[in-house]
């Protein structure tokens, strides 16, 4: 019998993919005591993902009780997942990363772990001109 | 990751409809830059960087 959010088949695939992880990645998840449906699913999902590799860990915070922590991470809506590597790269997922966004989450975990963004040099050069905070919010819907 | 100044959120907007209203999101994906400028559709990386530069007046 399969339990949880991830299917056994997905877990098998992910375990293989996570063989490429190098550095530690911490998933900092914000939910609340009385969990919204997607909060619960998202928490279960990140816990199941993190259980697949010793390079991954999860830290679950209560959005209400740990309000100062939420503020520290700039989290103002839940469910929220911060993907942290050796430092906080400013990457946040709000809402359940399902459908195509699930792949985005996994790729983000791999990139953060390896400390590689995979951008071409021309883009990196242009990015070097950014010298003030820029906040990007990519609005998506589950597919 | 490539810039310490850039933070990036993925927002599942159907769970947060107030944000779709706030930013007048008509279609997805839509990228909102510094709460004002928006880019609709999947964009090449360079276009996103140029939008970021525009948002800070460069």
N, CA and C atoms of all chains as a GROMACS GRO file, in nm:
protein
  603
    1UNK      N    1   0.084  -0.120   0.000
    1UNK     CA    2   0.000   0.000   0.000
    1UNK      C    3   0.088   0.125   0.000
    2UNK      N    4   0.051   0.220  -0.083
    2UNK     CA    5   0.128   0.345  -0.089
    2UNK      C    6   0.074   0.446   0.011
    3UNK      N    7   0.165   0.507   0.081
    3UNK     CA    8   0.126   0.608   0.180
    3UNK      C    9   0.187   0.741   0.140
    4UNK      N   10   0.119   0.847   0.173
    4UNK     CA   11   0.178   0.980   0.154
    4UNK      C   12   0.148   1.043   0.020
    5UNK      N   13   0.214   1.155  -0.001
    5UNK     CA   14   0.188   1.238  -0.118
    5UNK      C   15   0.260   1.184  -0.242
    6UNK      N   16   0.387   1.143  -0.222
    6UNK     CA   17   0.465   1.093  -0.335
    6UNK      C   18   0.438   0.946  -0.360
    7UNK      N   19   0.432   0.911  -0.486
    7UNK     CA   20   0.413   0.770  -0.522
    7UNK      C   21   0.548   0.698  -0.507
    8UNK      N   22   0.540   0.567  -0.480
    8UNK     CA   23   0.663   0.488  -0.463
    8UNK      C   24   0.755   0.502  -0.585
    9UNK      N   25   0.692   0.506  -0.702
    9UNK     CA   26   0.767   0.517  -0.826
    9UNK      C   27   0.845   0.650  -0.830
   10UNK      N   28   0.777   0.759  -0.787
   10UNK     CA   29   0.842   0.891  -0.783
   10UNK      C   30   0.958   0.891  -0.684
   11UNK      N   31   0.935   0.825  -0.571
   11UNK     CA   32   1.040   0.820  -0.468
   11UNK      C   33   1.164   0.750  -0.522
   12UNK      N   34   1.140   0.644  -0.600
   12UNK     CA   35   1.251   0.568  -0.657
   12UNK      C   36   1.330   0.658  -0.752
   13UNK      N   37   1.257   0.729  -0.839
   13UNK     CA   38   1.321   0.819  -0.935
   13UNK      C   39   1.398   0.929  -0.864
   14UNK      N   40   1.335   0.989  -0.763
   14UNK     CA   41   1.398   1.099  -0.691
   14UNK      C   42   1.523   1.054  -0.617
   15UNK      N   43   1.517   0.935  -0.558
   15UNK     CA   44   1.633   0.883  -0.486
   15UNK      C   45   1.754   0.876  -0.578
   16UNK      N   46   1.727   0.834  -0.702
   16UNK     CA   47   1.832   0.825  -0.804
   16UNK      C   48   1.885   0.965  -0.838
   17UNK      N   49   1.792   1.057  -0.865
   17UNK     CA   50   1.826   1.195  -0.900
   17UNK      C   51   1.908   1.261  -0.788
   18UNK      N   52   1.869   1.234  -0.664
   18UNK     CA   53   1.935   1.297  -0.549
   18UNK      C   54   2.077   1.242  -0.527
   19UNK      N   55   2.113   1.140  -0.602
   19UNK     CA   56   2.251   1.091  -0.599
   19UNK      C   57   2.347   1.198  -0.649
   20UNK      N   58   2.293   1.296  -0.724
   20UNK     CA   59   2.375   1.405  -0.779
   20UNK      C   60   2.393   1.520  -0.681
   21UNK      N   61   2.329   1.513  -0.565
   21UNK     CA   62   2.341   1.622  -0.468
   21UNK      C   63   2.483   1.626  -0.413
   22UNK      N   64   2.533   1.746  -0.394
   22UNK     CA   65   2.666   1.761  -0.335
   22UNK      C   66   2.657   1.827  -0.198
   23UNK      N   67   2.609   1.953  -0.195
   23UNK     CA   68   2.598   2.025  -0.067
   23UNK      C   69   2.464   2.001   0.000
   24UNK      N   70   2.460   2.032   0.131
   24UNK     CA   71   2.336   2.018   0.208
   24UNK      C   72   2.233   2.121   0.163
   25UNK      N   73   2.108   2.078   0.160
   25UNK     CA   74   1.997   2.168   0.130
   25UNK      C   75   1.894   2.157   0.242
   26UNK      N   76   1.852   2.275   0.289
   26UNK     CA   77   1.749   2.276   0.393
   26UNK      C   78   1.621   2.336   0.336
   27UNK      N   79   1.512   2.264   0.355
   27UNK     CA   80   1.381   2.314   0.314
   27UNK      C   81   1.314   2.371   0.438
   28UNK      N   82   1.298   2.501   0.441
   28UNK     CA   83   1.234   2.566   0.555
   28UNK      C   84   1.088   2.591   0.519
   29UNK      N   85   1.003   2.516   0.590
   29UNK     CA   86   0.860   2.516   0.554
   29UNK      C   87   0.779   2.593   0.657
   30UNK      N   88   0.691   2.678   0.611
   30UNK     CA   89   0.600   2.750   0.701
   30UNK      C   90   0.457   2.702   0.682
   31UNK      N   91   0.396   2.659   0.791
   31UNK     CA   92   0.257   2.617   0.789
   31UNK      C   93   0.193   2.675   0.915
   32UNK      N   94   0.080   2.622   0.958
   32UNK     CA   95   0.025   2.667   1.087
   32UNK      C   96  -0.040   2.550   1.157
   33UNK      N   97  -0.072   2.568   1.285
   33UNK     CA   98  -0.121   2.458   1.368
   33UNK      C   99  -0.243   2.391   1.308
   34UNK      N  100  -0.342   2.470   1.275
   34UNK     CA  101  -0.458   2.416   1.204
   34UNK      C  102  -0.426   2.436   1.055
   35UNK      N  103  -0.380   2.326   0.994
   35UNK     CA  104  -0.326   2.340   0.859
   35UNK      C  105  -0.433   2.353   0.751
   36UNK      N  106  -0.410   2.445   0.661
   36UNK     CA  107  -0.495   2.452   0.541
   36UNK      C  108  -0.463   2.327   0.459
   37UNK      N  109  -0.553   2.288   0.371
   37UNK     CA  110  -0.536   2.165   0.294
   37UNK      C  111  -0.400   2.162   0.222
   38UNK      N  112  -0.368   2.271   0.154
   38UNK     CA  113  -0.243   2.273   0.078
   38UNK      C  114  -0.121   2.285   0.169
   39UNK      N  115  -0.141   2.341   0.288
   39UNK     CA  116  -0.030   2.349   0.384
   39UNK      C  117   0.010   2.208   0.425
   40UNK      N  118  -0.091   2.128   0.458
   40UNK     CA  119  -0.064   1.991   0.502
   40UNK      C  120   0.001   1.910   0.390
   41UNK      N  121  -0.055   1.920   0.269
   41UNK     CA  122   0.001   1.845   0.156
   41UNK      C  123   0.144   1.889   0.126
   42UNK      N  124   0.168   2.019   0.134
   42UNK     CA  125   0.302   2.070   0.105
   42UNK      C  126   0.401   2.023   0.211
   43UNK      N  127   0.358   2.028   0.338
   43UNK     CA  128   0.447   1.981   0.446
   43UNK      C  129   0.481   1.833   0.426
   44UNK      N  130   0.377   1.753   0.400
   44UNK     CA  131   0.402   1.610   0.379
   44UNK      C  132   0.495   1.587   0.261
   45UNK      N  133   0.474   1.667   0.156
   45UNK     CA  134   0.556   1.652   0.036
   45UNK      C  135   0.702   1.682   0.066
   46UNK      N  136   0.730   1.795   0.133
   46UNK     CA  137   0.871   1.828   0.158
   46UNK      C  138   0.934   1.731   0.257
   47UNK      N  139   0.854   1.682   0.352
   47UNK     CA  140   0.909   1.584   0.447
   47UNK      C  141   0.944   1.454   0.374
   48UNK      N  142   0.856   1.415   0.282
   48UNK     CA  143   0.884   1.292   0.206
   48UNK      C  144   1.004   1.309   0.114
   49UNK      N  145   1.016   1.426   0.054
   49UNK     CA  146   1.130   1.453  -0.035
   49UNK      C  147   1.260   1.447   0.046
   50UNK      N  148   1.260   1.516   0.161
   50UNK     CA  149   1.382   1.526   0.242
   50UNK      C  150   1.425   1.390   0.295
   51UNK      N  151   1.328   1.300   0.316
   51UNK     CA  152   1.360   1.168   0.370
   51UNK      C  153   1.438   1.082   0.270
   52UNK      N  154   1.442   1.127   0.144
   52UNK     CA  155   1.504   1.046   0.039
   52UNK      C  156   1.656   1.064   0.028
   53UNK      N  157   1.711   1.164   0.098
   53UNK     CA  158   1.855   1.185   0.091
   53UNK      C  159   1.906   1.243   0.221
   54UNK      N  160   2.024   1.198   0.264
   54UNK     CA  161   2.080   1.254   0.387
   54UNK      C  162   2.140   1.393   0.363
   55UNK      N  163   2.138   1.437   0.238
   55UNK     CA  164   2.183   1.574   0.206
   55UNK      C  165   2.070   1.674   0.224
   56UNK      N  166   1.949   1.622   0.247
   56UNK     CA  167   1.832   1.710   0.258
   56UNK      C  168   1.776   1.709   0.400
   57UNK      N  169   1.728   1.826   0.443
   57UNK     CA  170   1.661   1.832   0.573
   57UNK      C  171   1.543   1.928   0.565
   58UNK      N  172   1.453   1.913   0.660
   58UNK     CA  173   1.333   1.998   0.665
   58UNK      C  174   1.327   2.065   0.801
   59UNK      N  175   1.285   2.188   0.800
   59UNK     CA  176   1.261   2.261   0.924
   59UNK      C  177   1.120   2.317   0.911
   60UNK      N  178   1.030   2.271   0.997
   60UNK     CA  179   0.890   2.317   0.987
   60UNK      C  180   0.864   2.424   1.093
   61UNK      N  181   0.808   2.535   1.049
   61UNK     CA  182   0.774   2.643   1.142
   61UNK      C  183   0.626   2.674   1.138
   62UNK      N  184   0.576   2.714   1.254
   62UNK     CA  185   0.439   2.760   1.261
   62UNK      C  186   0.438   2.910   1.228
   63UNK      N  187   0.366   2.942   1.125
   63UNK     CA  188   0.360   3.078   1.072
   63UNK      C  189   0.314   3.178   1.179
   64UNK      N  190   0.223   3.133   1.265
   64UNK     CA  191   0.166   3.222   1.368
   64UNK      C  192   0.256   3.228   1.491
   65UNK      N  193   0.291   3.109   1.543
   65UNK     CA  194   0.373   3.105   1.666
   65UNK      C  195   0.517   3.149   1.641
   66UNK      N  196   0.569   3.119   1.520
   66UNK     CA  197   0.706   3.158   1.487
   66UNK      C  198   0.705   3.281   1.396
   67UNK      N  199   0.622   3.376   1.430
   67UNK     CA  200   0.606   3.495   1.344
   67UNK      C  201   0.739   3.567   1.318
   68UNK      N  202   0.828   3.564   1.419
   68UNK     CA  203   0.955   3.634   1.400
   68UNK      C  204   1.041   3.562   1.296
   69UNK      N  205   1.030   3.428   1.296
   69UNK     CA  206   1.103   3.348   1.196
   69UNK      C  207   1.048   3.376   1.056
   70UNK      N  208   0.916   3.384   1.047
   70UNK     CA  209   0.853   3.413   0.919
   70UNK      C  210   0.900   3.549   0.868
   71UNK      N  211   0.908   3.644   0.960
   71UNK     CA  212   0.951   3.778   0.923
   71UNK      C  213   1.097   3.777   0.876
   72UNK      N  214   1.178   3.701   0.949
   72UNK     CA  215   1.320   3.688   0.914
   72UNK      C  216   1.337   3.639   0.770
   73UNK      N  217   1.251   3.545   0.730
   73UNK     CA  218   1.257   3.489   0.595
   73UNK      C  219   1.171   3.567   0.495
   74UNK      N  220   1.102   3.670   0.542
   74UNK     CA  221   1.018   3.749   0.452
   74UNK      C  222   0.897   3.673   0.402
   75UNK      N  223   0.851   3.578   0.483
   75UNK     CA  224   0.736   3.496   0.443
   75UNK      C  225   0.608   3.557   0.498
   76UNK      N  226   0.515   3.591   0.410
   76UNK     CA  227   0.390   3.650   0.457
   76UNK      C  228   0.265   3.575   0.413
   77UNK      N  229   0.282   3.468   0.338
   77UNK     CA  230   0.169   3.380   0.303
   77UNK      C  231   0.214   3.235   0.316
   78UNK      N  232   0.119   3.146   0.340
   78UNK     CA  233   0.153   3.003   0.352
   78UNK      C  234   0.058   2.918   0.268
   79UNK      N  235   0.098   2.798   0.228
   79UNK     CA  236   0.226   2.734   0.260
   79UNK      C  237   0.343   2.801   0.188
   80UNK      N  238   0.457   2.804   0.257
   80UNK     CA  239   0.578   2.862   0.200
   80UNK      C  240   0.694   2.764   0.222
   81UNK      N  241   0.778   2.751   0.120
   81UNK     CA  242   0.898   2.666   0.132
   81UNK      C  243   1.019   2.747   0.086
   82UNK      N  244   1.115   2.763   0.175
   82UNK     CA  245   1.241   2.830   0.143
   82UNK      C  246   1.341   2.720   0.109
   83UNK      N  247   1.408   2.733  -0.006
   83UNK     CA  248   1.510   2.634  -0.043
   83UNK      C  249   1.647   2.696  -0.015
   84UNK      N  250   1.712   2.646   0.090
   84UNK     CA  251   1.840   2.704   0.134
   84UNK      C  252   1.957   2.611   0.110
   85UNK      N  253   2.065   2.665   0.063
   85UNK     CA  254   2.187   2.586   0.049
   85UNK      C  255   2.286   2.631   0.155
   86UNK      N  256   2.410   2.657   0.115
   86UNK     CA  257   2.508   2.705   0.212
   86UNK      C  258   2.469   2.844   0.260
   87UNK      N  259   2.378   2.908   0.187
   87UNK     CA  260   2.319   3.034   0.234
   87UNK      C  261   2.180   3.047   0.175
   88UNK      N  262   2.109   3.152   0.216
   88UNK     CA  263   1.976   3.176   0.162
   88UNK      C  264   1.990   3.253   0.031
   89UNK      N  265   1.951   3.189  -0.079
   89UNK     CA  266   1.962   3.253  -0.210
   89UNK      C  267   1.838   3.337  -0.243
   90UNK      N  268   1.744   3.344  -0.149
   90UNK     CA  269   1.623   3.422  -0.175
   90UNK      C  270   1.522   3.348  -0.259
   91UNK      N  271   1.523   3.215  -0.250
   91UNK     CA  272   1.429   3.135  -0.330
   91UNK      C  273   1.314   3.087  -0.242
   92UNK      N  274   1.192   3.118  -0.284
   92UNK     CA  275   1.072   3.081  -0.208
   92UNK      C  276   0.969   3.018  -0.301
   93UNK      N  277   0.901   2.918  -0.250
   93UNK     CA  278   0.786   2.861  -0.321
   93UNK      C  279   0.664   2.886  -0.233
   94UNK      N  280   0.564   2.954  -0.289
   94UNK     CA  281   0.440   2.978  -0.215
   94UNK      C  282   0.329   2.896  -0.280
   95UNK      N  283   0.254   2.823  -0.197
   95UNK     CA  284   0.153   2.733  -0.251
   95UNK      C  285   0.216   2.599  -0.278
   96UNK      N  286   0.136   2.499  -0.303
   96UNK     CA  287   0.193   2.365  -0.321
   96UNK      C  288   0.268   2.354  -0.454
   97UNK      N  289   0.395   2.309  -0.451
   97UNK     CA  290   0.468   2.291  -0.577
   97UNK      C  291   0.427   2.160  -0.643
   98UNK      N  292   0.309   2.159  -0.705
   98UNK     CA  293   0.259   2.037  -0.770
   98UNK      C  294   0.265   2.054  -0.920
   99UNK      N  295   0.238   1.948  -0.991
   99UNK     CA  296   0.240   1.952  -1.138
   99UNK      C  297   0.379   1.989  -1.187
  100UNK      N  298   0.384   2.082  -1.281
  100UNK     CA  299   0.512   2.121  -1.339
  100UNK      C  300   0.604   2.182  -1.233
  101UNK      N  301   0.544   2.251  -1.137
  101UNK     CA  302   0.624   2.317  -1.033
  101UNK      C  303   0.698   2.218  -0.944
  102UNK      N  304   0.649   2.094  -0.943
  102UNK     CA  305   0.722   1.991  -0.868
  102UNK      C  306   0.861   1.973  -0.930
  103UNK      N  307   0.865   1.969  -1.062
  103UNK     CA  308   0.994   1.957  -1.131
  103UNK      C  309   1.082   2.078  -1.102
  104UNK      N  310   1.020   2.196  -1.099
  104UNK     CA  311   1.095   2.318  -1.070
  104UNK      C  312   1.157   2.310  -0.931
  105UNK      N  313   1.079   2.260  -0.835
  105UNK     CA  314   1.130   2.245  -0.698
  105UNK      C  315   1.250   2.150  -0.694
  106UNK      N  316   1.236   2.037  -0.761
  106UNK     CA  317   1.346   1.938  -0.761
  106UNK      C  318   1.471   1.995  -0.828
  107UNK      N  319   1.452   2.064  -0.941
  107UNK     CA  320   1.566   2.126  -1.010
  107UNK      C  321   1.631   2.232  -0.924
  108UNK      N  322   1.548   2.307  -0.851
  108UNK     CA  323   1.600   2.410  -0.762
  108UNK      C  324   1.684   2.347  -0.651
  109UNK      N  325   1.634   2.238  -0.596
  109UNK     CA  326   1.709   2.167  -0.490
  109UNK      C  327   1.846   2.123  -0.544
  110UNK      N  328   1.848   2.070  -0.666
  110UNK     CA  329   1.974   2.025  -0.727
  110UNK      C  330   2.069   2.142  -0.750
  111UNK      N  331   2.016   2.252  -0.805
  111UNK     CA  332   2.099   2.370  -0.833
  111UNK      C  333   2.159   2.427  -0.704
  112UNK      N  334   2.073   2.440  -0.604
  112UNK     CA  335   2.117   2.498  -0.476
  112UNK      C  336   2.223   2.407  -0.411
  113UNK      N  337   2.201   2.278  -0.418
  113UNK     CA  338   2.295   2.183  -0.360
  113UNK      C  339   2.433   2.194  -0.426
  114UNK      N  340   2.431   2.208  -0.558
  114UNK     CA  341   2.557   2.212  -0.631
  114UNK      C  342   2.614   2.353  -0.641
  115UNK      N  343   2.531   2.451  -0.598
  115UNK     CA  344   2.575   2.590  -0.608
  115UNK      C  345   2.594   2.634  -0.752
  116UNK      N  346   2.516   2.574  -0.842
  116UNK     CA  347   2.528   2.607  -0.985
  116UNK      C  348   2.395   2.657  -1.037
  117UNK      N  349   2.399   2.774  -1.102
  117UNK     CA  350   2.273   2.827  -1.155
  117UNK      C  351   2.252   2.789  -1.301
  118UNK      N  352   2.358   2.752  -1.369
  118UNK     CA  353   2.346   2.707  -1.508
  118UNK      C  354   2.318   2.817  -1.609
  119UNK      N  355   2.334   2.944  -1.569
  119UNK     CA  356   2.307   3.054  -1.662
  119UNK      C  357   2.427   3.076  -1.754
  120UNK      N  358   2.401   3.115  -1.880
  120UNK     CA  359   2.513   3.145  -1.969
  120UNK      C  360   2.588   3.270  -1.921
  121UNK      N  361   2.716   3.279  -1.960
  121UNK     CA  362   2.802   3.389  -1.915
  121UNK      C  363   2.745   3.526  -1.952
  122UNK      N  364   2.681   3.537  -2.068
  122UNK     CA  365   2.627   3.667  -2.111
  122UNK      C  366   2.522   3.717  -2.011
  123UNK      N  367   2.442   3.625  -1.960
  123UNK     CA  368   2.338   3.661  -1.862
  123UNK      C  369   2.403   3.696  -1.728
  124UNK      N  370   2.504   3.621  -1.691
  124UNK     CA  371   2.576   3.648  -1.565
  124UNK      C  372   2.639   3.787  -1.569
  125UNK      N  373   2.697   3.823  -1.685
  125UNK     CA  374   2.760   3.955  -1.701
  125UNK      C  375   2.656   4.066  -1.684
  126UNK      N  376   2.540   4.047  -1.744
  126UNK     CA  377   2.433   4.146  -1.736
  126UNK      C  378   2.382   4.156  -1.592
  127UNK      N  379   2.373   4.042  -1.526
  127UNK     CA  380   2.326   4.036  -1.388
  127UNK      C  381   2.417   4.113  -1.292
  128UNK      N  382   2.544   4.120  -1.329
  128UNK     CA  383   2.642   4.189  -1.244
  128UNK      C  384   2.610   4.337  -1.231
  129UNK      N  385   2.528   4.389  -1.324
  129UNK     CA  386   2.490   4.531  -1.319
  129UNK      C  387   2.380   4.557  -1.216
  130UNK      N  388   2.318   4.450  -1.169
  130UNK     CA  389   2.211   4.466  -1.068
  130UNK      C  390   2.278   4.493  -0.934
  131UNK      N  391   2.258   4.612  -0.880
  131UNK     CA  392   2.324   4.649  -0.755
  131UNK      C  393   2.227   4.696  -0.647
  132UNK      N  394   2.098   4.669  -0.671
  132UNK     CA  395   1.994   4.701  -0.572
  132UNK      C  396   1.899   4.582  -0.566
  133UNK      N  397   1.826   4.568  -0.455
  133UNK     CA  398   1.736   4.453  -0.443
  133UNK      C  399   1.629   4.450  -0.552
  134UNK      N  400   1.612   4.333  -0.610
  134UNK     CA  401   1.506   4.310  -0.708
  134UNK      C  402   1.428   4.187  -0.663
  135UNK      N  403   1.299   4.203  -0.657
  135UNK     CA  404   1.212   4.095  -0.612
  135UNK      C  405   1.132   4.043  -0.731
  136UNK      N  406   1.157   3.919  -0.768
  136UNK     CA  407   1.082   3.858  -0.878
  136UNK      C  408   0.974   3.767  -0.820
  137UNK      N  409   0.853   3.779  -0.871
  137UNK     CA  410   0.746   3.689  -0.830
  137UNK      C  411   0.690   3.624  -0.957
  138UNK      N  412   0.713   3.496  -0.970
  138UNK     CA  413   0.664   3.425  -1.087
  138UNK      C  414   0.529   3.362  -1.052
  139UNK      N  415   0.427   3.413  -1.116
  139UNK     CA  416   0.291   3.366  -1.090
  139UNK      C  417   0.260   3.247  -1.179
  140UNK      N  418   0.225   3.137  -1.118
  140UNK     CA  419   0.196   3.018  -1.196
  140UNK      C  420   0.068   2.951  -1.143
  141UNK      N  421   0.016   2.859  -1.220
  141UNK     CA  422  -0.098   2.779  -1.173
  141UNK      C  423  -0.061   2.632  -1.194
  142UNK      N  424  -0.123   2.542  -1.118
  142UNK     CA  425  -0.087   2.400  -1.134
  142UNK      C  426  -0.128   2.350  -1.273
  143UNK      N  427  -0.042   2.269  -1.334
  143UNK     CA  428  -0.074   2.216  -1.467
  143UNK      C  429  -0.078   2.064  -1.462
  144UNK      N  430   2.025   3.292  -0.771
  144UNK     CA  431   2.152   3.237  -0.721
  144UNK      C  432   2.272   3.313  -0.775
  145UNK      N  433   2.258   3.364  -0.900
  145UNK     CA  434   2.371   3.430  -0.964
  145UNK      C  435   2.385   3.576  -0.922
  146UNK      N  436   2.287   3.627  -0.849
  146UNK     CA  437   2.296   3.764  -0.800
  146UNK      C  438   2.247   3.769  -0.656
  147UNK      N  439   2.328   3.830  -0.569
  147UNK     CA  440   2.288   3.836  -0.428
  147UNK      C  441   2.175   3.937  -0.408
  148UNK      N  442   2.148   4.019  -0.508
  148UNK     CA  443   2.044   4.120  -0.493
  148UNK      C  444   1.906   4.069  -0.534
  149UNK      N  445   1.903   3.957  -0.604
  149UNK     CA  446   1.775   3.911  -0.658
  149UNK      C  447   1.715   3.799  -0.574
  150UNK      N  448   1.590   3.819  -0.533
  150UNK     CA  449   1.515   3.712  -0.467
  150UNK      C  450   1.403   3.671  -0.561
  151UNK      N  451   1.366   3.545  -0.554
  151UNK     CA  452   1.271   3.493  -0.651
  151UNK      C  453   1.167   3.403  -0.586
  152UNK      N  454   1.042   3.438  -0.607
  152UNK     CA  455   0.931   3.359  -0.553
  152UNK      C  456   0.856   3.289  -0.665
  153UNK      N  457   0.819   3.164  -0.639
  153UNK     CA  458   0.725   3.096  -0.728
  153UNK      C  459   0.592   3.101  -0.652
  154UNK      N  460   0.492   3.155  -0.713
  154UNK     CA  461   0.365   3.172  -0.643
  154UNK      C  462   0.255   3.095  -0.716
  155UNK      N  463   0.198   2.997  -0.645
  155UNK     CA  464   0.087   2.920  -0.702
  155UNK      C  465  -0.037   3.007  -0.682
  156UNK      N  466  -0.065   3.083  -0.785
  156UNK     CA  467  -0.158   3.195  -0.769
  156UNK      C  468  -0.304   3.153  -0.746
  157UNK      N  469  -0.339   3.031  -0.784
  157UNK     CA  470  -0.478   2.990  -0.759
  157UNK      C  471  -0.505   2.974  -0.609
  158UNK      N  472  -0.397   2.955  -0.530
  158UNK     CA  473  -0.414   2.949  -0.383
  158UNK      C  474  -0.415   3.089  -0.322
  159UNK      N  475  -0.366   3.186  -0.398
  159UNK     CA  476  -0.359   3.323  -0.346
  159UNK      C  477  -0.421   3.419  -0.446
  160UNK      N  478  -0.552   3.404  -0.468
  160UNK     CA  479  -0.617   3.485  -0.573
  160UNK      C  480  -0.603   3.636  -0.551
  161UNK      N  481  -0.586   3.677  -0.425
  161UNK     CA  482  -0.571   3.821  -0.401
  161UNK      C  483  -0.446   3.878  -0.469
  162UNK      N  484  -0.344   3.792  -0.487
  162UNK     CA  485  -0.223   3.839  -0.555
  162UNK      C  486  -0.246   3.854  -0.705
  163UNK      N  487  -0.329   3.765  -0.760
  163UNK     CA  488  -0.363   3.775  -0.902
  163UNK      C  489  -0.436   3.907  -0.927
  164UNK      N  490  -0.521   3.943  -0.832
  164UNK     CA  491  -0.596   4.069  -0.844
  164UNK      C  492  -0.501   4.187  -0.826
  165UNK      N  493  -0.419   4.178  -0.720
  165UNK     CA  494  -0.326   4.287  -0.689
  165UNK      C  495  -0.237   4.322  -0.807
  166UNK      N  496  -0.185   4.217  -0.875
  166UNK     CA  497  -0.092   4.241  -0.984
  166UNK      C  498  -0.156   4.231  -1.122
  167UNK      N  499  -0.290   4.221  -1.122
  167UNK     CA  500  -0.365   4.216  -1.248
  167UNK      C  501  -0.313   4.106  -1.342
  168UNK      N  502  -0.298   3.987  -1.285
  168UNK     CA  503  -0.246   3.874  -1.363
  168UNK      C  504  -0.355   3.820  -1.455
  169UNK      N  505  -0.330   3.830  -1.585
  169UNK     CA  506  -0.430   3.785  -1.683
  169UNK      C  507  -0.399   3.645  -1.734
  170UNK      N  508  -0.274   3.608  -1.728
  170UNK     CA  509  -0.235   3.476  -1.776
  170UNK      C  510  -0.110   3.432  -1.705
  171UNK      N  511  -0.081   3.303  -1.709
  171UNK     CA  512   0.039   3.253  -1.644
  171UNK      C  513   0.128   3.181  -1.746
  172UNK      N  514   0.257   3.174  -1.725
  172UNK     CA  515   0.325   3.242  -1.614
  172UNK      C  516   0.333   3.392  -1.635
  173UNK      N  517   0.333   3.465  -1.525
  173UNK     CA  518   0.354   3.609  -1.529
  173UNK      C  519   0.460   3.640  -1.425
  174UNK      N  520   0.555   3.724  -1.461
  174UNK     CA  521   0.663   3.758  -1.367
  174UNK      C  522   0.646   3.903  -1.325
  175UNK      N  523   0.632   3.923  -1.194
  175UNK     CA  524   0.618   4.058  -1.140
  175UNK      C  525   0.754   4.100  -1.085
  176UNK      N  526   0.799   4.216  -1.128
  176UNK     CA  527   0.930   4.264  -1.086
  176UNK      C  528   0.913   4.385  -0.993
  177UNK      N  529   0.965   4.370  -0.871
  177UNK     CA  530   0.953   4.477  -0.770
  177UNK      C  531   0.811   4.532  -0.756
  178UNK      N  532   0.716   4.440  -0.752
  178UNK     CA  533   0.576   4.474  -0.726
  178UNK      C  534   0.510   4.562  -0.831
  179UNK      N  535   0.580   4.592  -0.941
  179UNK     CA  536   0.515   4.679  -1.038
  179UNK      C  537   0.525   4.631  -1.183
  180UNK      N  538   0.646   4.617  -1.234
  180UNK     CA  539   0.661   4.578  -1.374
  180UNK      C  540   0.622   4.432  -1.391
  181UNK      N  541   0.557   4.399  -1.503
  181UNK     CA  542   0.525   4.258  -1.522
  181UNK      C  543   0.559   4.210  -1.663
  182UNK      N  544   0.596   4.084  -1.668
  182UNK     CA  545   0.631   4.017  -1.793
  182UNK      C  546   0.536   3.899  -1.807
  183UNK      N  547   0.471   3.888  -1.920
  183UNK     CA  548   0.377   3.778  -1.938
  183UNK      C  549   0.438   3.670  -2.025
  184UNK      N  550   0.413   3.546  -1.987
  184UNK     CA  551   0.464   3.432  -2.063
  184UNK      C  552   0.603   3.393  -2.017
  185UNK      N  553   0.647   3.278  -2.062
  185UNK     CA  554   0.782   3.232  -2.029
  185UNK      C  555   0.879   3.318  -2.108
  186UNK      N  556   0.975   3.378  -2.037
  186UNK     CA  557   1.067   3.474  -2.101
  186UNK      C  558   1.210   3.422  -2.101
  187UNK      N  559   1.286   3.460  -2.204
  187UNK     CA  560   1.428   3.424  -2.201
  187UNK      C  561   1.494   3.489  -2.078
  188UNK      N  562   1.597   3.423  -2.026
  188UNK     CA  563   1.665   3.472  -1.906
  188UNK      C  564   1.710   3.618  -1.922
  189UNK      N  565   1.764   3.649  -2.041
  189UNK     CA  566   1.818   3.784  -2.062
  189UNK      C  567   1.709   3.890  -2.050
  190UNK      N  568   1.588   3.859  -2.096
  190UNK     CA  569   1.478   3.954  -2.088
  190UNK      C  570   1.439   3.981  -1.943
  191UNK      N  571   1.446   3.877  -1.861
  191UNK     CA  572   1.414   3.893  -1.718
  191UNK      C  573   1.519   3.983  -1.653
  192UNK      N  574   1.645   3.962  -1.688
  192UNK     CA  575   1.753   4.045  -1.633
  192UNK      C  576   1.735   4.190  -1.675
  193UNK      N  577   1.699   4.211  -1.801
  193UNK     CA  578   1.680   4.349  -1.851
  193UNK      C  579   1.565   4.416  -1.777
  194UNK      N  580   1.460   4.337  -1.751
  194UNK     CA  581   1.345   4.390  -1.676
  194UNK      C  582   1.388   4.426  -1.534
  195UNK      N  583   1.473   4.344  -1.476
  195UNK     CA  584   1.523   4.371  -1.340
  195UNK      C  585   1.602   4.501  -1.339
  196UNK      N  586   1.685   4.521  -1.443
  196UNK     CA  587   1.766   4.643  -1.452
  196UNK      C  588   1.676   4.764  -1.470
  197UNK      N  589   1.572   4.748  -1.552
  197UNK     CA  590   1.478   4.857  -1.576
  197UNK      C  591   1.408   4.895  -1.444
  198UNK      N  592   1.375   4.793  -1.366
  198UNK     CA  593   1.304   4.816  -1.240
  198UNK      C  594   1.387   4.898  -1.141
  199UNK      N  595   1.520   4.890  -1.154
  199UNK     CA  596   1.605   4.970  -1.064
  199UNK      C  597   1.661   5.090  -1.138
  200UNK      N  598   1.599   5.123  -1.249
  200UNK     CA  599   1.634   5.247  -1.321
  200UNK      C  600   1.763   5.240  -1.399
  201UNK      N  601   1.797   5.120  -1.450
  201UNK     CA  602   1.920   5.109  -1.530
  201UNK      C  603   1.890   5.069  -1.673
   0.00000   0.00000   0.00000
